[in-house]
């Protein structure tokens, strides 16, 4: 595999790899495990990871808009709103409800990516990967919430 091939596949590999903790957490909770050595409560670790992922995705949107060289005030405000909302939800909601709530910003962020795709900012393959992974993650979050 050439270095160029690796570079072009790396974002997709990382997108799918990012779903692994959600899948593992859902699987472990569904099979009766609740605690992992070093990580503690699986549901709490999953909730914290979900918080990090949502914040990371809002940062990606900032970077995309900055790289375009156009001011997108609405997107900058939306990204900040989502980041603050998810942080407050993490502080306020019980873990099980927070895990379910994570689906909301994930769907909103995917809708923003759909807009980027429709306007030609994102490639089809990247948007397809995001759609598949977001759907998988939301399914895993619901399974995890059910068993937590």
Contact map, one row per residue, 1 for C-alpha under 8 A:
1110110000000000000000000000000000000000000000000000000000000000000000000000000000000000000000000000000000000000000000000000000000000000000000000000
1111110000000000000000000000000000000000000000000000000000000000000000000000000000000000000000000000000000000000000000000000000000000000000000000000
1111111000000000000000000000000000000000000000000000000000000000000000000000000000000000000000000000000000000000000000000000000000000000000000000000
0111111100000000000000000000000000000000000000000000000000000000000000000000000000000000000000000000000000000000000000000000000000000000000000000000
1111111110000000000000000000000000000000000000000000000000000000000000000000000000000000000000000000000000000000000000000000000000000000000000000000
1111111111000000000000000000000000000000000000000000000000000000000000000000000000000000000000000000000000000000000000000000000000000000000000000000
0011111111100000000000000000000000000000000000000000000000000000000000000000000000000000000000000000000000000000000000000000000000000000000000000000
0001111111100000000000000000000000000000000000000000000000000000000000000000000000000000000000000000000000000000000000000000000000000000000000000000
0000111111111000000000000000000000000000000000000000000000000000000000000000000000000000000000000000000000000000000000000000000000000000000000000000
0000011111111100000000000000000000000000000000000000000000000000000000000000000000000000000000000000000000000000000000000000000000000000000000000000
0000001111111110000000000000000000000000000000000000000000000000000000000000000000000000000000000000000000000000000000000000010000000000000000000000
0000000011111111000000000000000000000000000000000000000000000000000000000000000000000000000000000000000000000000000000000000010010000000000000000000
0000000011111111100000000000000000000000000000000000000000000000000000000000000000000000000000000000000000000000000000000000000000000000000000000000
0000000001111111110000000000000000000000000000000000000000000000000000000000000000000000000000000000000000000000000000000000000000000000000000000000
0000000000111111111000000000000000000000000000000000000000000000000000000000000000000000000000000000000000000000000000000000000011001000000000000000
0000000000011111111100000000000000000000000000000000000000000000000000000000000000000000000000000000000000000000000000000000000010001000000000000000
0000000000001111111100000000000000000000000000000000000000000000000000000000000000000000000000000000000000000000000000000000000000000000000000000000
0000000000000111111110000000000000000000000000000000000000000000000000000000000000000000000000000000000000000000000000000000000000000000000000000000
0000000000000011111111100000000000000000000000000000000000000000000000000000000000000000000000000000000000000000000000000000000000001001100000000000
0000000000000001111111110000000000000000000000000000000000000000000000000000000000000000000000000000000000000000000000000000000000000000000000000000
0000000000000000011111111000000000000000000001001000000000000000000000000000000000000000000000000000000000000000000000000000000000000000000000000000
0000000000000000001111111100000000000000000001000000000000000000000000000000000000000000000000000000000000000000000000000000000000000000100110000000
0000000000000000001111111110000000000000000000000000000000000000000000000000000000000000000000000000000000000000000000000000000000000000100100000000
0000000000000000000111111111000000000000000000000000000000000000000000000000000000000000000000000000000000000000000000000000000000000000000000000000
0000000000000000000011111111100000000000011001000000000000000000000000000000000000000000000000000000000000000000000000000000000000000000000100010000
0000000000000000000001111111110000000000000000000000000000000000000000000000000000000000000000000000000000000000000000000000000000000000000110110010
0000000000000000000000111111111000000000000000000000000000000000000000000000000000000000000000000000000000000000000000000000000000000000000000010000
0000000000000000000000011111111111000000010000000000000000000000000000000000000000000000000000000000000000000000000000000000000000000000000000000000
0000000000000000000000001111111111000000011000000000000000000000000000000000000000000000000000000000000000000000000000000000000000000000000000010011
0000000000000000000000000111111110000000000000000000000000000000000000000000000000000000000000000000000000000000000000000000000000000000000000110010
0000000000000000000000000011111110000000000000000000000000000000000000000000000000000000000000000000000000000000000000000000000000000000000000000000
0000000000000000000000000001111111000000000000000000000000000000000000000000000000000000000000000000000000000000000000000000000000000000000000000010
0000000000000000000000000001111111110000010000000000000000000000000000000000000000000000000000000000000000000000000000000000000000000000000000000000
0000000000000000000000000001100111110000111000000000000000000000000000000000000000000000000000000000000000000000000000000000000000000000000000000001
0000000000000000000000000000000011111011110000000000000000000000000000000000000000000000000000000000000000000000000000000000000000000000000000000000
0000000000000000000000000000000011111111110000000000000000000000000000000000000000000000000000000000000000000000000000000000000000000000000000000000
0000000000000000000000000000000000111111000000000000000000000000000000000000000000000000000000000000000000000000000000000000000000000000000000000000
0000000000000000000000000000000000011111000000000000000000000000000000000000000000000000000000000000000000000000000000000000000000000000000000000000
0000000000000000000000000000000000111111110010000000000000000000000000000000000000000000000000000000000000000000000000000000000000000000000000000000
0000000000000000000000000000000000111111110110000000000000000000000000000000000000000000000000000000000000000000000000000000000000000000000000000000
0000000000000000000000000000000001110011111110000000000000000000000000000000000000000000000000000000000000000000000000000000000000000000000000000000
0000000000000000000000001001100011110011111111000000000000000000000000000000000000000000000000000000000000000000000000000000000000000000000000000000
0000000000000000000000001000100001000000111111100000000000000000000000000000000000000000000000110000000000000000000000000000000000000000000000011001
0000000000000000000000000000000000000001111111110000000000000000000000000000000000000000000000100000000000000000000000000000000000000000000000000000
0000000000000000000000000000000000000011111111111000000000000000000000000000000000000000000000000000000000000000000000000000000000000000000000000000
0000000000000000000011001000000000000000011111111100000000000000000000000000000000000000000000000010000000000000000000000000000000000000000000000000
0000000000000000000000000000000000000000001111111110000000000000000000000000000000000000010000100110000000000000000000000000000000000000000000000000
0000000000000000000000000000000000000000000111111111000000000000000000000000000000000000000000000000000000000000000000000000000000000000000000000000
0000000000000000000010000000000000000000000011111111100000000000000000000000000000000000000000000000000000000000000000000000000000000000000000000000
0000000000000000000000000000000000000000000001111111110000000000000000000000000000000000000000000010010000000000000000000000000000000000000000000000
0000000000000000000000000000000000000000000000111111111000000000000000000000000000000110010000000000010000000000000000000000000000000000000000000000
0000000000000000000000000000000000000000000000011111111100000000000000000000000000000000000000000000000000000000000000000000000000000000000000000000
0000000000000000000000000000000000000000000000001111111110000000000000000000000000000000000000000000000000000000000000000000000000000000000000000000
0000000000000000000000000000000000000000000000000111111111000000000000000000000000100100000000000000010011000000000000000000000000000000000000000000
0000000000000000000000000000000000000000000000000011111111100000000000000000000000100000000000000000000000000000000000000000000000000000000000000000
0000000000000000000000000000000000000000000000000001111111110000000000000000000000000000000000000000000000000000000000000000000000000000000000000000
0000000000000000000000000000000000000000000000000000111111111000000000000000000000000000000000000000000000001000000000000000000000000000000000000000
0000000000000000000000000000000000000000000000000000011111111100000000000000001101100000000000000000000000001000000000000000000000000000000000000000
0000000000000000000000000000000000000000000000000000001111111110000000000000001000000000000000000000000000000000000000000000000000000000000000000000
0000000000000000000000000000000000000000000000000000000111111111000000000000000000000000000000000000000000000000000000000000000000000000000000000000
0000000000000000000000000000000000000000000000000000000011111111100000000010001000000000000000000000000000000000000000000000000000000000000000000000
0000000000000000000000000000000000000000000000000000000001111111110000000011001000000000000000000000000000000000000000000000000000000000000000000000
0000000000000000000000000000000000000000000000000000000000111111111000000000000000000000000000000000000000000000000000000000000000000000000000000000
0000000000000000000000000000000000000000000000000000000000011111111100000000000000000000000000000000000000000000000000000000000000000000000000000000
0000000000000000000000000000000000000000000000000000000000001111111111110000000000000000000000000000000000000000000000000000000000000000000000000000
0000000000000000000000000000000000000000000000000000000000000111111111100000000000000000000000000000000000000000000000000000000000000000000000000000
0000000000000000000000000000000000000000000000000000000000000011111110000000000000000000000000000000000000000000000000000000000000000000000000000000
0000000000000000000000000000000000000000000000000000000000000001111111000000000000000000000000000000000000000000000000000000000000000000000000000000
0000000000000000000000000000000000000000000000000000000000000000111111100000000000000000000000000000000000000000000000000000000000000000000000000000
0000000000000000000000000000000000000000000000000000000000000000110111110000000000000000000000000000000000000000000000000000000000000000000000000000
0000000000000000000000000000000000000000000000000000000000000000110011111000000000000000000000000000000000000000000000000000000000000000000000000000
0000000000000000000000000000000000000000000000000000000000000000100001111111000000000000000000000000000000000000000000000000000000000000000000000000
0000000000000000000000000000000000000000000000000000000000000000000000111111100000000000000000000000000000000000000000000000000000000000000000000000
0000000000000000000000000000000000000000000000000000000000000000000000011111110000000000000000000000000000000000000000000000000000000000000000000000
0000000000000000000000000000000000000000000000000000000000001100000000011111111000000000000000000000000000000000000000000000000000000000000000000000
0000000000000000000000000000000000000000000000000000000000000100000000011111111100000000000000000000000000000000000000000000000000000000000000000000
0000000000000000000000000000000000000000000000000000000000000000000000001111111110000000000000000000000000000000000000000000000000000000000000000000
0000000000000000000000000000000000000000000000000000000000000000000000000111111111000000000000000000000000000000000000000000000000000000000000000000
0000000000000000000000000000000000000000000000000000000001101100000000000011111111100000000000000000000000000000000000000000000000000000000000000000
0000000000000000000000000000000000000000000000000000000001000000000000000001111111110000000000000000000000000000000000000000000000000000000000000000
0000000000000000000000000000000000000000000000000000000000000000000000000000111111111000000000000000000000000000000000000000000000000000000000000000
0000000000000000000000000000000000000000000000000000000001000000000000000000011111111100000000000000000010000000000000000000000000000000000000000000
0000000000000000000000000000000000000000000000000000011001000000000000000000001111111110000000000000000000000000000000000000000000000000000000000000
0000000000000000000000000000000000000000000000000000000000000000000000000000000111111111000000000000000000000000000000000000000000000000000000000000
0000000000000000000000000000000000000000000000000000000000000000000000000000000011111111100000000000000000000000000000000000000000000000000000000000
0000000000000000000000000000000000000000000000000010010000000000000000000000000001111111110000000000010010000000000000000000000000000000000000000000
0000000000000000000000000000000000000000000000000010000000000000000000000000000000111111111000000000000000000000000000000000000000000000000000000000
0000000000000000000000000000000000000000000000000000000000000000000000000000000000011111111100000000000000000000000000000000000000000000000000000000
0000000000000000000000000000000000000000000000000000000000000000000000000000000000001111111110000100100000000000000000000000000000000000000000000000
0000000000000000000000000000000000000000000000100010000000000000000000000000000000000111111111100100000000000000000000000000000000000000000000000000
0000000000000000000000000000000000000000000000000000000000000000000000000000000000000011111110000000000000000000000000000000000000000000000000000000
0000000000000000000000000000000000000000000000000000000000000000000000000000000000000001111111000000000000000000000000000000000000000000000000000000
0000000000000000000000000000000000000000000000000000000000000000000000000000000000000000111111111100000000000000000000000000000000000000000000000000
0000000000000000000000000000000000000000000000000000000000000000000000000000000000000000010111111100000000000000000000000000000000000000000000000000
0000000000000000000000000000000000000000001100100000000000000000000000000000000000000000010011111110000000000000000000000000000000000000000000000000
0000000000000000000000000000000000000000001000000000000000000000000000000000000000000000000011111111000000000000000000000000000000000000000000001101
0000000000000000000000000000000000000000000000000000000000000000000000000000000000000000000011111111100000000000000000000000000000000000000000001000
0000000000000000000000000000000000000000000000100000000000000000000000000000000000000000110011111111110000000000000000000000000000000000000000000000
0000000000000000000000000000000000000000000001100100000000000000000000000000000000000000000000111111111000000000000000000000000000000000000011011000
0000000000000000000000000000000000000000000000000000000000000000000000000000000000000000000000011111111000000000000000000000000000000000000011001000
0000000000000000000000000000000000000000000000000000000000000000000000000000000000000000100000001111111110000000000000000000000000000000000000000000
0000000000000000000000000000000000000000000000000110010000000000000000000000000000000100000000000111111111000000000000000000000000000000010010000000
0000000000000000000000000000000000000000000000000000000000000000000000000000000000000000000000000011111111100000000000000000000000000000010010000000
0000000000000000000000000000000000000000000000000000000000000000000000000000000000000000000000000000111111110000000000000000000000000000000000000000
0000000000000000000000000000000000000000000000000000010000000000000000000000000001000100000000000000111111111000000000000000000000000000000000000000
0000000000000000000000000000000000000000000000000000010000000000000000000000000000000000000000000000011111111100000000000000000000000100010000000000
0000000000000000000000000000000000000000000000000000000000000000000000000000000000000000000000000000001111111110000000000000000000000100000000000000
0000000000000000000000000000000000000000000000000000000000000000000000000000000000000000000000000000000111111111000000000000000000000000000000000000
0000000000000000000000000000000000000000000000000000000011000000000000000000000000000000000000000000000011111111100000000000000000000000000000000000
0000000000000000000000000000000000000000000000000000000000000000000000000000000000000000000000000000000001111111110000000000000001100100000000000000
0000000000000000000000000000000000000000000000000000000000000000000000000000000000000000000000000000000000111111111000000000000000000000000000000000
0000000000000000000000000000000000000000000000000000000000000000000000000000000000000000000000000000000000011111111100000000000000000000000000000000
0000000000000000000000000000000000000000000000000000000000000000000000000000000000000000000000000000000000001111111110000100001000000000000000000000
0000000000000000000000000000000000000000000000000000000000000000000000000000000000000000000000000000000000000111111111000000001000000000000000000000
0000000000000000000000000000000000000000000000000000000000000000000000000000000000000000000000000000000000000011111111100000000000000000000000000000
0000000000000000000000000000000000000000000000000000000000000000000000000000000000000000000000000000000000000001111111111100000000000000000000000000
0000000000000000000000000000000000000000000000000000000000000000000000000000000000000000000000000000000000000000111111111111001000000000000000000000
0000000000000000000000000000000000000000000000000000000000000000000000000000000000000000000000000000000000000000011111111100000000000000000000000000
0000000000000000000000000000000000000000000000000000000000000000000000000000000000000000000000000000000000000000001111111100000000000000000000000000
0000000000000000000000000000000000000000000000000000000000000000000000000000000000000000000000000000000000000000000111111110000000000000000000000000
0000000000000000000000000000000000000000000000000000000000000000000000000000000000000000000000000000000000000000000111111110000000000000000000000000
0000000000000000000000000000000000000000000000000000000000000000000000000000000000000000000000000000000000000000100111111111011000000000000000000000
0000000000000000000000000000000000000000000000000000000000000000000000000000000000000000000000000000000000000000000010011111111000000000000000000000
0000000000000000000000000000000000000000000000000000000000000000000000000000000000000000000000000000000000000000000010000111111100000000000000000000
0000000000000000000000000000000000000000000000000000000000000000000000000000000000000000000000000000000000000000000000000011111110000000000000000000
0000000000110000000000000000000000000000000000000000000000000000000000000000000000000000000000000000000000000000000000000111111111000000000000000000
0000000000000000000000000000000000000000000000000000000000000000000000000000000000000000000000000000000000000000110010000111111111100000000000000000
0000000000000000000000000000000000000000000000000000000000000000000000000000000000000000000000000000000000000000000000000001111111110000000000000000
0000000000010011000000000000000000000000000000000000000000000000000000000000000000000000000000000000000000000000000000000000111111111000000000000000
0000000000000010000000000000000000000000000000000000000000000000000000000000000000000000000000000000000000000100000000000000011111111100000000000000
0000000000000000000000000000000000000000000000000000000000000000000000000000000000000000000000000000000000000100000000000000001111111110000000000000
0000000000000000000000000000000000000000000000000000000000000000000000000000000000000000000000000000000000000000000000000000000111111111000000000000
0000000000000011001000000000000000000000000000000000000000000000000000000000000000000000000000000000000000000000000000000000000011111111100000000000
0000000000000000000000000000000000000000000000000000000000000000000000000000000000000000000000000000000001100100000000000000000001111111110000000000
0000000000000000000000000000000000000000000000000000000000000000000000000000000000000000000000000000000000000000000000000000000000111111111000000000
0000000000000000001000000000000000000000000000000000000000000000000000000000000000000000000000000000000000000000000000000000000000011111111100000000
0000000000000000001001100000000000000000000000000000000000000000000000000000000000000000000000000000000000000000000000000000000000001111111110000000
0000000000000000000000000000000000000000000000000000000000000000000000000000000000000000000000000000011001000000000000000000000000000111111111000000
0000000000000000000000000000000000000000000000000000000000000000000000000000000000000000000000000000000000000000000000000000000000000011111111100000
0000000000000000000001101100000000000000000000000000000000000000000000000000000000000000000000000000000000000000000000000000000000000001111111110000
0000000000000000000001000100000000000000000000000000000000000000000000000000000000000000000000000011011000000000000000000000000000000000111111111000
0000000000000000000000000000000000000000000000000000000000000000000000000000000000000000000000000011000000000000000000000000000000000000011111111100
0000000000000000000000000100010000000000000000000000000000000000000000000000000000000000000000000000000000000000000000000000000000000000001111111110
0000000000000000000000001110110000000000001000000000000000000000000000000000000000000000000000000010000000000000000000000000000000000000000111111111
0000000000000000000000000000000000000000001000000000000000000000000000000000000000000000000000011011000000000000000000000000000000000000000011111111
0000000000000000000000000000000000000000000000000000000000000000000000000000000000000000000000010000000000000000000000000000000000000000000001111111
0000000000000000000000000100110100000000000000000000000000000000000000000000000000000000000000000000000000000000000000000000000000000000000000111111
0000000000000000000000000000100001000000001000000000000000000000000000000000000000000000000000010000000000000000000000000000000000000000000000011111
